[in-house]
Each structure stands twice: as structure tokens, then as C-alpha cells.
Amino acid sequence: MTDKKYALILLLVFLAAFFIPFGKSNVQNAALEAFLMLQDYARQHVLLCLIPAFFIAGAIGVFISKDSIIKYLGPKANKVLSYGVASCSGTVLAVCSCTVLPLFAGIYTRGAGIGPATAFLYSGPAINVLAIIMTGKVLGWQLGLARAVGAIAFAVVIGLLMQALFGRECQEERDGSAFAAEKAGSRDERSLGRTALYFAVMIAILVIINWGKSDPSLAVWHAIYRAKWAIGGILAAVLAVMILRWFEKGELKEWTAASWGFAKQIFPLLFGGVLVAGFLLGRPGHEGIIPGEWVARLVGGNGLGANLFASVAGAFMYFATLTEVPILQGLLGSGMGQGPALALLLAGPALSLPSMLVIRSVIGSKKTAVYILLVVVMATITGMIYGRLAG
């Protein structure tokens, strides 16, 4: 950490300690909500979501060659293939906006174009099949269908726009850095089949152990949920055998080091962002410093203001997987319009304040700002259109 960053952190801590009226009950409640939200995040997401994701990201950096990433997800790759894979990844991963970050960082740093990488970044948490089904079942099939179509279209459009705006700049940055040099090692010596199977098992473990509880009427999903620990244990045993038989000690050390590198970069930003989000908005069903009734009042109707506010609020709030559905159910009952509901569904699961901080550390402030702006603007416009059609 540079002296300037350290001084800035000290200044922010001092200003917070000096000006925040911690003696007031609403501020005390908001501070408590911040730490309770951090506790919930640590209990629900770190062990089962983030740690497996860090190991997958580390494996991408160590065991998949840069040339392979560039071939399928690079700026000059076949657009139908690259954006098709990136935009539909959420149907497989079913992860939240924070869990997808190590995976995004992994493929981007290994050579994926800014377009396919951001399409993947958006689609990972947005195109969650179970969440879309739950949206249709609880909030109506029209909203569920609009969410599915909108999320896939958003991933492709956002990716194409980011590539058009920053593709050349990213390529110039990479050409002028040490990125072009491939690290020596045995990553290319292992067969493609073994590498693919190894990654498939790791991704399957990530998906299965985070499988959310669903309505018993959704028989297949409910059956997977009930058996997820047994399935996860079997997959973990399979992965252990692969590691013992297929990998050398040096490779495992390199993999661990790469995973730890992503953890060091991402963990502090995530935890800080969760604390701030919890202080401002509280946990789902609880209030932070911003009263929940303000939010409900501002998202009524289907006008520009309501849709814009829903998009911005959704972008900064943190939604654990599937929690957006009951939250929206309550807001709709309080008078939220159909348009703002869709806007929040399209902006909320894909972004959060913690994820913004991490994205900035990977692609920089300018690209992050444009990515956030694209998500918010497109969600707002889509919400207004849907609100008029639904009304």
C-alpha cells in the first residue's frame, strides 16, 4: 500500500470517528447492522462461495494457458462463441455478484477481452436459472420472462459496448506490459480432457454446495438441495484423487500462491464494501441509516425517477443469491411499480458496492464507472419500457 492510500484511509477513519453521531440510536442500529451483515456474509459466502472461487481463479491462472483464453474469449475470438459462452455462464454458475469476482479476475488477467470478460461478469450472478424460476413463480411469469430475456441481452450488449469503448486501450496496455510473456510450466503438458474434467469438478462443487433451498414443487431443484452435501462430498473426493494423481508438488504450490494472490486483492475490498452497504441499507428485512420507507416511496409508479432510483439502489445494495425475490415481493406489496421491479432485478444481483470496489481494482476506475453506468442506464430504460407494457 502506498503512503498516499494509507494517508487517505487514516483520514477517512478520522473523519468518520469525528463526525458520525454514534450516540444516536439510529446510527447505533446502522453500525450494528453493518457488522451483522458482515457476519452474515462471512457465514454464508466465504467458506462455501469465495474460497472455492479463489481456487478456481488461481487454477485458471496456473493451469490454463494464456493462448487458450485468448482463443475463446480474447478480443479477436469468434464473437458468437465468446459472447455466447460468456453471456450464458450464469445458467451454470448460479453465483452472487461477489463470488463471480475471482473468476472474472482470473479470466481477464489471463487474456480475455474486456467485452467477453464483462459479459461474463454480468451474466454470472444475473442469469441464475433457479432465481429466474423463483421470480416467475413468486412475482409472476411475465416478470420472470422479462428478467431472463433482459439479463441475457444485457450481458451481450454490455460486453459489446465495453469492447467497442475499451478494447483497443486494453490491448495496448497488455502489449506494453509483461502480460505478453507466458510463464513457463507444465500447464500445457496435461491433456485437454484432464484439464477440462478437473475444472468441471471444481465448478460443480461450487454450484452444488451453494444450491439454495427451493419450493418443494420444483422437484428436481428441491431434490438436488436435499442431496447437495452428499453430492458435494463425492465430488470433493473425486477432486482429491485428481490432485493426488495428476499434479506435481510444485504445481500445487503455484496454484495455492495464485489463489492467495486473488484473496489478498479481493477480500479487504469486499469486507469493507459489505460494512458500508450494511451501514447504509441494512440487511434484508432490517434498516440501516437509510429508512426502508424512503426506498418504498421512491420506487412507486413506472416513471423515469422511480426506475432510475431502483436501478441505482439495486446496483449499490448487496443481494445474496435468491434474496432479491422476497425483498421485491415486499416492495411490490408496498406499492413498487412493475418497471422499477424489473430494473432492480436487472441491476441488483449483478452489482453491489463491494463488487464495485473489486472490479475497480481489476480493470481500473474509468472502465468500472462505464460498466456501472451501462448497467444502470440499461436497467432504467428497460424498466420504463416494461412498466408501460405491464401497465
Protein Blocks (a to p, Z undefined) as FASTA:
>chain_A
ZZklmmmmmmmmmmmmmmmcfkbmklmmmmmmmmmmmmmmmmmmmmmmmmmmmmmmmmmm
mmpcfklmmmmmmmkbcfklmmmmmmmmmmmnopafklmmmmmmmmmmnopafklmmmmm
mmmmmmgfklmmmmmmmnopklmmmmmmmmmmmmmmmmmmmmmmmmmmmmmmmmmmmklp
ccedjklmpcfklmmmmmmmmmmmmmmmmpccddfklmmlmmmmmmmmmmmmmmmmmmmm
mmmmmpcfklmmmmmmmmmmmmmmmmmmmmmmmmmmmmmnopehiacfbdfklmmmmmgc
jbfklmmmmmmmmmmpccdehklmmmmmmmmmnopafklmmmmmmmmmmgcfklmmmmmm
mnojklmmmmmmmmmmmmmmmmmmmmmmmZZ
